[in-house]
Amino acid sequence: MVKLRVLAVADTESPFIWDYFDRSLFRGVDLILSCGDLKPSYLSFLTTMVSAPLFYVHGNHDGKMISNPPEGCINLEERMQVMKGVRFIGFGGCNSTSPKPFHYSDQEAARQVTRRMQEISFYGGFDVLVTHAPARGLGDGEDSFHKGFQAYRVLLDLFRPAWHFHGHQHLTYASRKRSIQYGETQIYNAYGYSLLDLHISPPIRRKRISYIKTRYDWGRAYGKESAPGSAV
């Protein structure tokens, strides 16, 4: 069993941290997870002051990061990261038809996931999923802009990670929940900031999964869930 002390952040910079930082309150933090829509300078400030690595994904308001990425931070959309044997993978953006950066359709989000299947099969799955938008029907909204991605829900069903962190759903919105249990996965809305202890049992020996089988299972499951009239 691996224990990780995590600072999870998303969507809004905390004045408590930004203006009145107290290092003692974040002593023992092993990792910072950012679920998007935060200033690059804020992320760089966090990783420097907390003295912990920071893994991030882009939010739908993070177009500025294309030319100004946060210094000293690691983009989970580029490659999976492993810390103390725990495997982290991430996807950014939200469900939108806008041409702005990090605005994606359901089909585009599914293609992003498909492109990561070789990486997922090499690592034998993943333990923590980090996204900006939530999975469809799991803490998302009813309007099209805040609807979650079906591709993420299929990922949860296929690989059953221990945790899924997301943002995009402000807790100031009506009827938003901080945490949801979905099968074996704890789904956590990282809006604002939270300190959590993650207890995860990563595989003692990482075993690769057949890439062909992984792609087949993914394609079959996503195609079934996305078929007209299928339940979401």
Summary of the structure (lengths in Angstrom):
residues: 232
radius of gyration: 16.9
end to end distance: 33.0
largest distance: 52.9
contacts: 788
relative contact order: 0.18
helix: 29%
strand: 26%
